[in-house]
Amino acid sequence: MDNDRATGHEWAGLAVLALPTLLVSVDVFVLLLALPRLSQDLHASGTQQLWISDSYGFLLAGFLVTMGTLGDRFGRRRVLAAFSTSPAMLIAARTTRTTSPWRWPGFPPDHGEKSQ
């Protein structure tokens, strides 16, 4: 009789595969919580609210399949490096993904409001 119980390596593999899904879910949930305030501040219409909440998922799904196919065909490292012309550009691109736009100078625009 075969042992049908999962081993530690299989559970670790499941955790590694499930973690990105959890992170995307948390990201979308935080956006949904912030959407009423964002819509009020930006005066967004209903259609614009839909695009604010759905554009991330559309791009994620589209690029996930596209970049996965390119990575399988040409190799992950080659695909990642293809968009960079120098090591500094590759480092900058990778760190920009993780940098919050709130840390950028002049963002968000103050629209003439004074901070207290």
Backbone as a ProteinNet text record, in pm:
[ID]
protein_1_A
[PRIMARY]
MDNDRATGHEWAGLAVLALPTLLVSVDVFVLLLALPRLSQDLHASGTQQLWISDSYGFLLAGFLVTMGTLGDRFGRRRVLAAFSTSPAMLIAARTTRTTSPWRWPGFPPDHGEKSQ
[TERTIARY]
85.1	0	88.9	57.5	135.1	101.9	201.9	180.9	127.2	0.7	-64.8	-49.5	23.8	41.1	148.8	126	221.1	343.5	458.9	582.7	605.3	707.6	740.7	777.1	846.5	883.1	759.3	662.8	540.2	462.3	456.7	389.8	464.8	596.4	676.3	651.7	643.9	614.3	477.3	380	246.3	248.7	323.2	333.7	399.8	504.4	573	479.5	396.2	302.3	183	142	25	57.4	181	216.2	193.8	236.3	207.5	57.7	-20.9	-165.6	-221.5	-171.5	-213.7	-175.4	-54.3	-9.1	-92.3	-125.1	-209.7	-348.8	-400.6	-532.7	-533.4	-429.3	-419.4	-409.6	-331.4	-316.2	-450.5	-525.7	-656.1	-753.1	-749.7	-839.6	-811.2	-683.8	-648.4	-698.4	-684.9	-735.6	-886.6	-957.1	-1102.6	-1143.2	-1065.1	-1094	-1069.2	-968.2	-932.3	-1013.2	-1082.9	-1151.8	-1254.5	-1335.7	-1430.5	-1360.2	-1253.6	-1181.2	-1109.7	-1047.4	-983.1	-1083.4	-1199.7	-1302.4	-1351.2	-1364	-1407.7	-1301.7	-1175	-1067.8	-1042.5	-1055.7	-1026.9	-1151.1	-1269.2	-1396.3	-1412.5	-1389.1	-1395.5	-1539.6	-1570.7	-1703	-1705.9	-1821.5	-1835.1	-1746.6	-1739.5	-1654.3	-1507.6	-1468	-1329.5	-1296.4	-1391	-1369.4	-1346.1	-1423.2	-1402.7	-1262.4	-1217.6	-1083.1	-975.9	-996.6	-899.9	-884.9	-995.2	-987.9	-950.7	-986.1	-965.2	-839.1	-781.1	-665.7	-547.3	-525.2	-415	-433.3	-552	-578.1	-564.5	-612	-598.6	-451.9	-373.7	-231.3	-157.7	-188.9	-123.9	-151.2	-276	-310.7	-246.6	-250.8	-193.1	-43	26.3	171.9	219.3	140.1	178.7	191.7	94.3	98	205.9	210.9	307.9	451	483	619.9	655.4	559.1	584.7	620.9	549.4	579.5	717.1	747.3	879.4	989.4	964.3	1062.8	1087.4	981.1	997.5	1072.9	1046	1107.3	1253.5	1283.4	1417.7	1498.1	1435.3	1503.1	1469.5	1447.1	1403.9	1505.1	1630.7	1733.2	1748.5	1741.1	1755.2	1637.4	1516.2	1398.3	1406.4	1447	1457.2	1563.3	1674	1782.8	1755.4	1660.1	1633.6	1581.6	1514.6	1458	1557.2	1675.2	1775.7	1895	1949.3	2066.3	2195.6	2184.9	2303.5	2267.3	2366.9	2336.8	2268	2307.2	2245.1	2096.3	2061.6	1921.7	1840.6	1898.5	1831.2	1808.2	1908.9	1895.3	1788.7	1791.5	1693.3	1551.3	1534.3	1401.4	1349.7	1436.5	1393.7	1362.1	1436.2	1408.1	1290.3	1266.7	1153.4	1021.8	1019.6	897.2	858.1	956.7	927.5	921.8	950.1	950.5	811.4	765.3	633.1	635.2	534.1	531.5	516.5	470.9	455.6	590.9	698.3	831.4	893.4	832.1	887.6	864.9	962.8	944.1	829.9	746.2	635.1	515.6	514.5	400	345.1	222.1	118.3	118.7	64.1	58.1	-29.7	8.3	-65.1	-187	-200.9	-316.2	-339.6	-229.8	-240.6	-277.3	-289.1	-324.3	-198.9	-213.8	-102.2	-104.4	12.9	20.8	34.7	-25.1	-23.2	72.3
-118.6	0	124	220.5	343.4	437.8	516.5	616.5	742.7	778	890.8	1021.3	1019.9	1141.8	1230.5	1359.6	1456.4	1467	1484.2	1500.5	1649.1	1676.1	1814.9	1896.2	1832.8	1904	1940.9	1854.1	1883.4	1996.3	2000.2	2109.3	2239.7	2234.4	2355.2	2406.2	2315.5	2354.5	2419.3	2364	2423.1	2564	2581.9	2714.3	2814	2771.8	2860.5	2900.6	2810.3	2841.8	2924.3	2906	2976.5	3117.5	3144.2	3275.5	3389.1	3378.3	3488.3	3512.7	3408	3423	3500.2	3469.4	3541.3	3688.6	3716.7	3855.3	3935.4	3875.3	3943.8	3967.7	3870.2	3885.2	3997.5	4006.2	4113.3	4248.6	4255.5	4379.8	4427.1	4336.5	4371.5	4411.6	4341.1	4371.7	4509.9	4545.3	4678.3	4785.8	4761.7	4857.5	4872.1	4762.1	4769.2	4846.9	4834.2	4911.9	5060.8	5093.1	5232.5	5296.2	5217	5268.8	5378.2	5368.9	5478.9	5612.4	5611.7	5736.9	5786.5	5692.7	5730.9	5792.3	5730.5	5780.2	5918.2	5938.7	6069.2	6174.6	6143.7	6240.9	6270.5	6169.4	6185.5	6217.3	6216.9	6240	6140.2	6014	5909.3	5865.2	5842	5789.7	5638.7	5579.4	5435.2	5354.7	5397.6	5328.5	5341.4	5459.3	5478.8	5395.4	5380.4	5294.7	5149.8	5105.7	4970.1	4953.8	5051.9	5043.2	5048.9	5129.3	5136.5	4999.8	4931.7	4803.7	4686.5	4692.5	4577.4	4582.7	4699.5	4709.7	4626.8	4621.3	4542	4394	4343.1	4202.3	4170.1	4260.5	4238.5	4230.4	4326.1	4327.8	4209.5	4176.4	4063.1	3933.9	3911.2	3789.2	3786.3	3897.2	3901.7	3884.3	3955.8	3946.2	3815.6	3757	3629.6	3521.9	3513.2	3413.8	3448.4	3574.5	3617	3597.9	3648.4	3639.4	3494.4	3417.2	3275.9	3201.2	3229.7	3167	3208.7	3338.7	3385.1	3325.6	3316.9	3256.8	3110.3	3037.9	2896.7	2882.2	2970.7	2960.4	3005.2	3117.7	3175.3	3167.3	3131.7	3126.4	3249.3	3226.6	3336.1	3448.9	3414.4	3518	3600.6	3535.2	3605.9	3701	3658.3	3743.7	3862.7	3840.8	3950.1	4049.9	4000	4088	4154	4101.1	4155.1	4298	4334.1	4467.8	4567.4	4522.3	4609.4	4623.2	4743	4765.4	4767	4767.5	4766.3	4704.1	4659.6	4606.6	4709.6	4835.8	4940.1	4954.7	4942.4	4953.1	4835.2	4716.8	4598.6	4614	4660.8	4681.9	4787.7	4896.1	5003.2	4954	4874.3	4822.9	4730.5	4647.1	4554.7	4627.4	4730.3	4802.9	4897.9	4948.5	5037.7	4964.7	4836.1	4758.8	4755.9	4758	4745	4878.7	4987.3	5118.7	5179.2	5225.2	5286.7	5423.2	5455.3	5586.8	5699.9	5670.4	5774.7	5828.6	5758.2	5804	5893.1	5902.1	5982.1	6129.9	6215.8	6359.1	6414.1	6495.8	6557.6	6468.2	6351.5	6260.9	6232.5	6243.1	6287.7	6440	6492.8	6637.5	6697.8	6812.3	6870.8	6950.9	6984.2	7058.8	7186.9	7249.1	7375.4	7364.6	7242.6	7225.7	7239.1	7298.8	7313.9	7198.8	7136.9	7031.1	7094.6	7035.4	7092.5	7019.3
0	0	0	-89.6	-99.9	14.7	50.2	152.6	85.4	112.7	47.7	124.6	234.9	314.7	253.8	259.1	203.6	294	231.4	306	335.1	413.7	446.4	324.1	228.4	105.3	23.3	21	-53.5	11.8	144.9	214.3	193.2	193.5	168.4	26.6	-69.6	-207.3	-218.8	-148.3	-148.9	-89	18.8	81.6	-12.5	-83	-176.7	-290.6	-336	-443.3	-395.4	-270.8	-218.6	-171.2	-131	-77.5	-177.2	-303.3	-397.3	-416.2	-413	-425.7	-307	-188.8	-69.5	-77.7	-123.7	-133.3	-233.3	-346.8	-445.1	-386.9	-315.2	-252.8	-150.5	-68.8	30	-40.4	-146.7	-221.4	-277.1	-336.7	-393.8	-282.8	-170.4	-59.3	-1.6	11.9	62	-34.1	-163.8	-261.4	-250.1	-230.8	-217.5	-92.5	14.3	134.5	113	33.7	10.6	-101.8	-181.1	-299.8	-269.2	-164.8	-139.9	-116.1	-39	-12	-138.4	-212.6	-337.9	-435	-444.7	-536.6	-496.1	-366.3	-317.5	-345.8	-317	-337	-484.6	-569.1	-712	-794.4	-730.2	-799.3	-914.4	-886.1	-988.1	-1011	-1137	-1172.2	-1146.7	-1165.1	-1144.8	-1238.7	-1364.2	-1461.4	-1423.5	-1379.3	-1337.4	-1213.8	-1123.9	-1007.1	-1048.9	-1147.2	-1199.6	-1257.3	-1334.2	-1392.3	-1284.5	-1180.9	-1071.8	-1006.4	-983.1	-913.2	-1004.3	-1131.7	-1219.3	-1304.9	-1325.4	-1415.1	-1366.1	-1235.9	-1181	-1215.4	-1196.1	-1226	-1373.9	-1459.6	-1604	-1644.7	-1598.9	-1634.1	-1573.7	-1450.3	-1385.4	-1462.4	-1497.3	-1570.3	-1708.4	-1778.2	-1912.3	-1912.3	-1824.6	-1821.4	-1759.4	-1670.6	-1610.6	-1717.8	-1803.7	-1910.7	-2013.3	-2054.8	-2155.4	-2108.1	-1990.8	-1940.9	-1904.2	-1859.8	-1833.5	-1960.8	-2068.2	-2196.3	-2247.6	-2238.7	-2281.3	-2193.6	-2064.2	-1974.7	-2005.5	-2038.7	-2075.8	-2207.6	-2299.3	-2431.3	-2431.8	-2365.8	-2374.1	-2245.1	-2135.5	-2006.5	-1923.2	-1791.8	-1704.9	-1696.9	-1681	-1666.3	-1792.8	-1905.6	-2031.9	-2054.2	-2019.2	-2036.2	-1942.2	-1817.8	-1721.7	-1764.1	-1815.6	-1857.5	-1992.6	-2070.8	-2204.3	-2199	-2092	-2081.6	-2022.4	-1984.7	-1924.3	-2017.2	-2022.6	-2106.7	-2026.2	-1893.2	-1808.3	-1673.7	-1598.3	-1464.7	-1375.3	-1387.2	-1305.1	-1337.9	-1465.7	-1505.4	-1452	-1454.8	-1401.1	-1251.6	-1179.2	-1034.9	-1007.6	-1083.6	-1064.8	-1092.3	-1197.4	-1230.6	-1121.2	-1067.6	-963.5	-833.3	-800.2	-676.3	-691.4	-811.7	-833.8	-811.2	-844.1	-822.5	-675.7	-588.8	-446	-373.9	-444.3	-381.5	-387.1	-275.3	-269.7	-337.6	-418.5	-482.3	-381.2	-259.7	-159.2	-114.4	-144.1	-106	-213	-329.1	-437.1	-406.3	-436.5	-412.5	-497.3	-434.9	-506.5	-525.5	-462.7	-477.3	-339.5	-314.1	-405.1	-418.1	-527.6	-540.8	-432.5	-382.5	-270.3	-313.1	-440.5	-492.1	-413	-367.4	-298	-151.7	-97.3	42.6	127.4	241.8	335.5	434.3	458.8	559	695.6	794.1	928.8	1017.9
[MASK]
++++++++++++++++++++++++++++++++++++++++++++++++++++++++++++++++++++++++++++++++++++++++++++++++++++++++++++++++++++

